[in-house]
């Protein structure tokens, strides 16, 4: 008798259940219906019959299942317009991106960073690839000033090619607040300021690897201090607005303010929403974003509406893990298991199957975001 294993991991509760076929077996319908907090996901998944049918008959698969709270957040996310307009191609791709071939129980997350295949095939949706450099990534998150500034300060080659980087990237508004001064200062001075935002270490600074009180040594030679207070992460006085944006050679964190290498011992004040700039300077109009003219012409913003998936099944990559070198782990994973060309990405899809039950050997993770 073949043994099927079903594992649940409920994020936040850290409770895992392992059930063998001798004790109980569940098909996908029973699995989803037994979790009332997945009712929205169940409704969406079953409305895409081909994906649902193939999931029902997979011998080994991992589902990252967004809970109902995650669906409640969709209207306030970048996916909101697509879901509101029922843009089926985008919604289909979202579903595919939540399915990983093979079993990936929580115990397999052993502290290393890897890229795992998903069912999402269309390369235009790929989140992290070998060519996802700092310069190519920042426009996708409206960090165009930072992208242009590193070009102007002769730091682009370093941030795009050096391994194991942690980069704290000021938002565009922070550049606008000091734009007049930053644009007029010598490039060597701008380089020194920006270098204070770059950490080169053997351990990439994912947010889970930055406990309260962490000291980071920067490219400029001064240290940064990480603080966790009032449920927020700070680096020196700057609040981290967005964590763990992956690039091919490390990670970026978006911050609300500039870090000043001349005041390395300043501390965070969580009572202040945005601390005043430590670097004194003149601002620019809200309509003017400095340094964007230095961005390479080949760099463009990512537009989800332009992507047009062509198949229901395939593979893309999803990053996971903490604590280890992103570039080292990602490189080895891409070499061994991640296709690099369009032809290699296209795998033979599973044959269409009727939606009629079937045993599921799966790891089902309930997650709080989509």
N, C-alpha and C positions, 0 to 999 in steps of 0.2 A: 504494500500500500504506500503510495507516494505521500510524503509528509509536506503539508503546506504550512508556512509560518506567517502569522499575521501580527504585526507590531504597530501599536499606536504610540506616538509621542505627542503629548499635549504641551505646547510651549507655555511656559510660566508655571505649570504645575509639576513638571519634571516627573511625570508618572508614566511608566512603560509597562505594557502588558504583552506577554508572549503566549500565543495560543497555538498548539499543534493541531493537526487534522484529527488526531485521535480524540482530542477533547472537544473541538468545535471547528466547523468550517463556515465561512461566510462568503457569499458572492458580493459583488460590488454594491448591489442594491441594498442588501442587508447591512453592509458595512456603513454606508452613508445614512441610511434611515435610523440606525442605532445611535447616531450622533446628531441630536436636535440642533446643536449649534452650527451645523453644516447645511442647514436647509436651503440657504440661498445658493451655496455652491452646488448642491445637489440639483436644484432647479435649473441652474445655468448649464451644468455639465450634461444633464439628460436631454437638454434642448439641442445639443450637438451630437446627434445619434452615432455618427461614425467614430468620434473620439470615445464616446461612452462605451460603444460596443467593443472596440479594441482594448480598452482598459479592462473590461469585464473578463476578457479571455487571455490576458497576459499572465504568464507563469511567475514572473518576478518584475515588480514595478514599485516605484516610490512616488507617492502623491503628496505634494505640498498643498494642503487643502485650506484655503482662506476661510476663516470662520465668519459668522454673520456680522460681527463688529467690523471686520475688514471690508465687507461689502458696504456697510454704512459709511465708510470713509471715501468710497469711490467718487461721489459727487464733488468732493473737495480736493481731488487729486488730478494729475494730468490725464488720467484715463476717463475722467468724468464725461467729457463731451462724446467720446467714442461709445461709451456704454449708454448714454442718454439717447444718442442717435441710432443705437443698435447697429453699429458698424461691425458686421459679422466677421470680416477678415481680421480686424484688430482683436476682437473678443476671442476669436478662435486661437489666435497666436498667444494671447494671455493664458488660455487654458493649457495649450501645449507647453508653455514655459514653466508650468507647475507640475509637469510629469517628468520623472527621471527614470530611465531604464535601469533595472537591477534593484537590489535591496540595499538601502542606505540607512540602517538603524542609527540611533543617536550615538551608539558606542563606536561607530566608524569615524566620528568626528574626533580625531585623536590629537588635535592641536595644530595640525598642519593645514596649509591653504592649498586647495585644489580647485580645478575646474571640472564640473560634472556635465555630461551630456544631458540635454533635455529633448523633448519631442518637437521643439520649435526648430523648423528647418530653415526658414527664410533668413539669409545672412544679413539683410538690412536691419533686422531687429537685434543683432548680436550685441551683447552688453560689453564684453571684454574680449579683445582679440590681441594677437601679437603686435598689431600696429596701433593699438589704442594708447597713444602717447599723451602726455600732458597737453601739448599744443592742440591735438585733435579732440581732446575730451572737454576742455574748458568751455568752448562755445555751447556745448549741449546743456550746460548748467548755468548759462548766462554769466560766465566768468570771463568775458572777452577782454576786459581791462588787464587782468592778470596774464592772459595769454600774450597780449601785445607787449606788456611790460617786460616779461622775461626775454622776449626777442630784443627789445631796445637795450636791455642791460646785459646782453651777451650771455644769458644763462639758459637759452633754449636747448642747446645741445646737451647741457648737463642734465636738466630735468627730464629730457626725453630719452636719454640713453643710460644714465647711471642707475645701477641696481639698488633695490631696497630703500627707496625714498619714502619719506613721510612729508607731505607738503601741506602747510596751512595756508589756504588761499583766501585772501580778503575778497569780500563780495564787491560787485561793481560800485555800490553806494559808498564803500570805504575809499575807493579810488577817486570817486567824484568829490568827496569831502576834502581831499588833499590834492586834487588833480593839477591845479595851477602850480603848486610847489613841486610836485613829483615830475611834471613834464619839463620844468625849467632847470632841475638839478643835473649835475654831471652824471653821466651813465655809471661811473664808478661808484658814486654815492648811492644811486638807485640800486645798483648791484648789491651793495653792502646791506641795504634794508631788506631787499628781497631774499638774500641769502639767510637772513635771520628767520625766515619762514620755512626753511628747508632743513630737514633732519636726515642724515645719512647714517644708518645703523645696521647692524647685522640682523636686527629684528624690526620688521615693518610695524609702524605704530597704528594698527587697527584700534578702534575705540575700546574694544574689549581687552586690549593689551595696554591701556593707559589708566591704571588705577589712580586714585587721588594721591597727589604728592609726587607723581612721576617727574623726574628731571630728564630733559632731552637736550643733547648737545647738537647745536646747529652748524650749518656750513660756514656761518660768519664767525664762529668761535665762541659765541656766548650761549648760555643755557636758557631753556624755556622750562616753565613749571606748569604742570597740568593740575587742575583743581576740579573736583566734582562737588558741586554745592547746589542746593535747591533744585535737584533733579536736572541739572544742566552741567555740561562739560565746558571748561574754560581752559585756555592756554594763555598764561600771564593774565592780562585783563580782558582779553577778547573772548567773547562767547562763541562756542562752536554751533553754527546754525544747521549744518548738514554733515553727517559723519560718513566715513567709509565709502567714498566714491573711488572705485577701482580704476587704476591705470595699469598698463602692462608691466611697469617696473616699480609698482608700489601702491600708495593710497593717498587720496586727498581728503582734507577736511575743510569745509567752508567756514570762515570766521567773519564776524561782523565788523572787525576793526583791524587796523594795522598794528603789528608788533614792532616795538622800538628797540633796536639793539643797544641804545644808550641808556635804557631803563629796564634792564633784564630782571629786576627783583620786584617789579610791580605785581600786586596781587589782585585777584578777581573780587568784584563786589556784585554778588548775585542779585542785590536789590535794585541795581541799575539795569534797565533793559539793554541799553547800548552805552558803554562807557565813552566819554569824550576822547577824541584822538590824542595820543601822547605826542605824536609828531605835529608840530605846529606848522600850519600852512594855509593856503588859500584854496577855496573850493571852486568847483565848476558848476555850471547850470545842470539841472537834473537831466536835461536832454543831451548832454555831452558826456560821453564815456571815453576817458583818456586811453591812449595807446592802442586803440583798436586798429588804427591804420597800419600798425606793425605786424598784424596777424598775416600769415601766409594766405595768399589768395585761394589756395586749395582747401582751406579750412572752412567748413560750412556748418550751420546748425542742424541738429537732428530733427526731422519732422516725421512723427509717427504716422500721419495721414498719408504719407507718400509710399509707405510700405504696402506691398501687395503679395501676401502669401499665395503660393501656387499649389500647395499640397497639404493634406491634413496631417501627415506624419513625417518625422525627420528628426534631426538633431541640431541643437545649438548648445551653447555653453552657459553655465551658471556658476558664479564664484561662491565659495564657501570656506569657512574655517577662520582661525585666528592664530596669532602668535608667531607664525613662521614667515620666512622670506617669501613674499608673493612671487617675485620673479623666478626664484629657484624652483618653487613648487609648481608654479604655473607653467614654466618652461618644460619641466619634465612631464607634466600631465598632457600638455599640448603635443609634445613629441610622441607620446605613447598612445594617446587615445583621441585627440581632438583633430578633426580634419582641418586642413588649411586652405584647400581650394574649393571652389564651388562644386566641382565634380565629386570631390571626396566627401562633401557634406551630404550629398544625395545618397541616402541609403534606401534599399528596397523596402517599401512600406509593408506592414503586415497586411495580409489579405482581408477583405471586408468580411465581417462575421455578423450573424444575426444577433439581435439583442436578447439573448435567452439565457441569462444566468451565467454559470461557469464559476469555478473556484478561483479565488484570488489569493495569491501569495504576495503580500504587500507590506510596505511600511507606509503608514498614513500619518503625516504630520499635520496637526492643526496649527495654522499660523494666523497672526493678527493683522497682517498687511497683505496687500496684493502686489 
